Structures are given as C-alpha cells and as structure tokens.
C-alpha cells in the first residue's frame, strides 16, 4: 500500500514539474485585466489611479521571463491599437509614474521581438 501511495505521489510531483512552467505563462487576458484600470488615464491623462499602478506593478512582477515580457509587450501593443484615443505620451510615461522600470518603451513602434 505504501509503495502504491509513493508511486502516485511521484507521478503527481512529476506532472507538477512538467505543467508548472506553462501554468505560470502570462496571457493577454491577464495583461488586459491588469491594465484595465489605466484606460481612462491613458486616454485623458490627469492623476494615475492607484488601481492602475497596482496593475502595472503586478504586470511587471508577473513578466519575469523574456517570453513573458515579449507577451506583455505584444498584448499591450494589441490593446493600444484596439482602444481608440490612447495618448502616446501617457502610455510611454505610465511605468515611470507608477515607479516601475521596464526594459522597453510602451509604443506602437516597439519591436516586441527584441524585448529581453
């Protein structure tokens, strides 16, 4: 009985190791949801809402790997194109206003394939 339990636990542990990297991957829906509180600021400027900075900081924390940063970049560019009226200066300055340093500029001209 103990041998069978040990085998089951080993299989479960192996599955967790294999699946964990994929479960942690950043998705566009996560990027969009974290940035949703920022859309009014991105259009109109003014004071950055605390919920927006919380989202920016959370997104920065979630994008730990190069593939995640590339995904975040691509998703932000897609959202940027989808929502009319986003001010380019507001978008580019948002990370700094939230006290976050990201390794690329938030801009439609950013080449997300070069993000590291």
C-alpha positions in Angstrom: 0.0 0.0 0.0 2.8 2.4 0.9 4.6 1.6 -2.4 1.5 2.4 -4.4 1.0 5.7 -2.5 4.6 6.6 -3.1 4.2 5.9 -6.9 1.1 8.1 -7.1 2.8 10.9 -5.3 5.8 10.7 -7.6 3.5 10.8 -10.7 1.7 13.9 -9.2 5.0 15.6 -8.5 6.3 14.8 -12.0 3.2 16.3 -13.5 3.5 19.4 -11.4 7.1 19.9 -12.6 6.1 19.5 -16.2 3.0 21.7 -16.1 4.2 24.4 -13.8 6.1 26.4 -16.4 3.0 26.5 -18.6 0.7 27.4 -15.8 2.8 30.4 -15.0 2.9 31.8 -18.5 1.5 35.3 -18.9 -1.6 35.7 -21.1 -3.1 38.6 -23.0 -6.2 38.4 -20.8 -4.1 38.8 -17.7 -2.2 41.8 -19.3 -5.5 43.4 -20.3 -7.1 42.9 -16.9 -4.1 44.3 -15.0 -4.1 47.4 -17.3 -7.9 47.9 -17.4 -7.9 50.5 -14.5 -5.5 52.5 -16.6 -7.6 53.1 -19.7 -9.1 56.4 -18.6 -5.7 57.8 -17.7 -4.2 56.5 -21.0 -6.9 58.5 -22.9 -7.3 61.6 -20.8 -4.2 61.9 -18.6 -4.5 63.5 -15.1 -3.8 61.6 -11.9 -2.9 58.0 -12.3 -5.4 55.9 -10.3 -3.9 53.7 -7.6 -5.6 50.6 -9.1 -3.8 51.4 -12.3 -0.4 51.5 -10.7 -1.2 48.3 -8.8 -1.9 46.6 -12.1 1.3 48.0 -13.7 3.3 46.8 -10.7 1.6 43.4 -10.8 2.2 43.0 -14.5 5.8 43.9 -14.1 6.1 41.3 -11.3 4.3 38.7 -13.5 6.6 39.3 -16.5 9.8 37.7 -15.1 11.0 35.8 -18.1 11.9 37.1 -21.6 8.9 35.2 -23.2 6.6 36.8 -20.6 8.0 40.3 -21.3 7.5 39.7 -25.1 4.0 38.5 -24.5 3.3 41.6 -22.3 4.7 43.9 -25.0 2.7 42.2 -27.8 -0.5 42.3 -25.7 0.0 45.9 -24.8 0.5 46.9 -28.4 -2.6 45.0 -29.4 -4.6 46.7 -26.7 -3.1 50.0 -27.7 -4.4 49.5 -31.2 -7.9 48.3 -30.1 -8.7 51.2 -27.8 -9.1 54.4 -29.7 -7.9 57.6 -28.2 -4.9 56.4 -26.2 -2.4 59.2 -25.8 1.1 58.0 -26.8 2.8 60.2 -24.2 0.5 58.9 -21.4 1.2 55.3 -22.4 5.0 55.8 -22.6 5.2 57.6 -19.3 2.9 55.3 -17.3 5.5 52.9 -15.9 7.6 55.8 -14.6 4.5 57.4 -13.0 3.9 54.1 -11.2 7.6 53.8 -10.1 8.2 50.8 -12.4 11.2 50.4 -14.7 10.5 48.2 -17.8 13.2 47.3 -20.4 11.2 48.8 -23.4 9.1 51.7 -24.4 5.3 51.3 -24.5 4.8 52.4 -28.0 3.3 51.1 -31.3 6.8 51.4 -32.7 8.3 49.0 -30.2 9.6 45.8 -31.7 8.4 43.2 -29.2 10.6 40.5 -30.8 13.7 42.5 -29.5 12.4 42.7 -25.9 14.6 40.8 -23.5 
